[in-house]
Amino acid sequence: MLVLCVIVAIDMAAGTGRIWLPLLATGPALAAATSRPRGVLGVGALAVLLGTSIAFRHDMALAHLSVVLAALVTVTLAGTLTSALRARRERVLAAVRSVAETAQHALLQPVPETVGPFQAAVRYSAAAAEARIGGDLYALVPTPYGVRMIVGDVRGKGLPAVGTAALVLGVFREAAYDEPDLLDVVGRIERSLARNLGGDDFVTAVVAGCPEPGRLEVVNCGHAPPLLIRGTEVTAVEPVHPTPPLGLRALSEEAPRLQGVPFDDGDQLLLYTDGVTEARDADRTFYPLTQGVTRHLCDEPARTLAALHEDLLAHVGGRLHDDAALLLLRRPAAAQAGKSAGAPPV
């Protein structure tokens, strides 16, 4: 529309608008990028009307006018078709996003703010922004044996990685309720992957549980070490006995082992994937997760992860190039827990 107005203004002011008549075709051409087909037709019809008026005002030869009008009609029809195809692609993309969101809620179920005696929060970002889901996985479930959680990273990307993540989460959610021993939970996941994965596929993961107050159990299968946060001190829970990733036990004689970690009132545990620690800025510097946690730590896990996620995006310049998951579990102090429990329902 702006182009049409400029040409009319030139003609009204200087009387040379007819020189610019061919540029009227840019009106419907540009409208095709933003407008619906009906809007493109409207702009094209207006361009034809203005072109005809300017041509008759300056006694333009009929042959020249016919060429201009033919160009306007052709561009208008092409723009209308382009607009229709674009609108169709937008509808398809919207449908894909809707399916992806449904799949994400089924695969990566939302984590409530309170799970048993703990506060919890999750942040997840898929590198494929339009897909909304990727190969990272997480789950946190209350069981008869305490709260149990898993954070993992599937080798590879795309639909195969999503399928493997769904398999791991399905087995974990079932086994976490059935198996009193956390090592048996890991064993069931391992056996399932051995039956279903290819020889080169594997999953790194940390499986953790809180079987009793003041104590955590951690099984690290080739994954980045969780961060234990006590006061303002952040410590990596390095595995005492390194274990290969899930799906590769047949290639190693190392069996997974439980690692006990004290977990007192006010302590927090952060599980994450390598999409966080391997995120780089413009200078190829890795994101300093420990320093980030120290800067943004507070008593509300959701606020901590929100600030940490924003800090991570700022570090990489706005977009991650790998899937990234963060799960933060906090055991509130006894006084705080009692206050929360006694608060009136909203």
C-alpha positions, 0 to 999 in steps of 0.5 A: 500500500505504501508503494501505491500511495507514493506513486499517486503522491508523485503523480499529484505533485509532479505529474510524473507518476506514469513513469513509475507505473510498473512499480505498482506491481510491488504492492500485491507482491509485498502484500503476499508476504503478510496478507491473506489471499483476499487482501492481496486481491484487494491491493491488486485491484487497487493497483489496477484502478490507480494505474488506469486512472494515472494512464488516462490522466496522461493519455498513455497509449493503449498498448502501453497501458495493456502491458502495465495492466497485464503485469499487475494482474499477473503479479496479483494472481501469483501473489494470491497463490503465494499467500494461499500456500503460505496460509496453508503452511502456517496452518500445518505448522500450527497443527504440528506445534499442537501435536508437539505440545501434546507429545511433550506433555505426555512425554515430559509431564509437568513437575508440581511445585511441591512433591512430598516434602520437597519443592521442585522446578523444571526448565526444558528447552529443545534445540529444535524450537519448532518441535518443542521436544528433543532427546533430553529427558526428566521425570520426578515422581513420588513413590512408596519408597520416597521421591525419585527422579531421573535426568538424562540425555539420549545420544543423537537427535530427532525422532529416534532420540524422542522415541528412546527418551519415551522408552526410558521415561516409561520404564522409569515411571513404572519401575520407580513405583515397583522396585524398593531398591533404586539399583533395581530401577536402573537395572530395569531401564538397562534391560529394556534398552538392551532389548530395544537400542542399537549397538551404538545407542546409549543414554547418559542419566542420573537416577536419584531418590530420597528414601529417608529424611536427610539422605539422598541416593544417587546412581550416575550412569555416565552423566554430568555430576549433579550439583549439591547446594548447601547454603551458598556452597555449590558442590559437584556430586562426582561419582565415586565409582564411574558407571557406563551410560545406560545401554552400554553395560554389556561392553563394560564389567562395571555395574552401577552403584549407589552413592549416598549423599547427605540432604538436610533441611535447606539443601538443594540438588540440581540435575542438568544435561550437557546442553547447559554446561556445553552452551558457548558464547561468541568467544566459544566459552562454556557456560559457567553453571556453578557461578550461575547457580551461585548468582541466582540462588534463592529459596524458590526453585522456580525463581532460581531456574527462571533466572538461571535459564535467562542467564543461559540464553543471554550467554549464548546470544538468545538461542541454544544449539542443543537440548537443555534440561534443568531439574532443581529439588529443594528440601525446605527448612522444617519451619518453612515446611510447617508454614506452607503446610498450615497455609489456607488453601487458595 
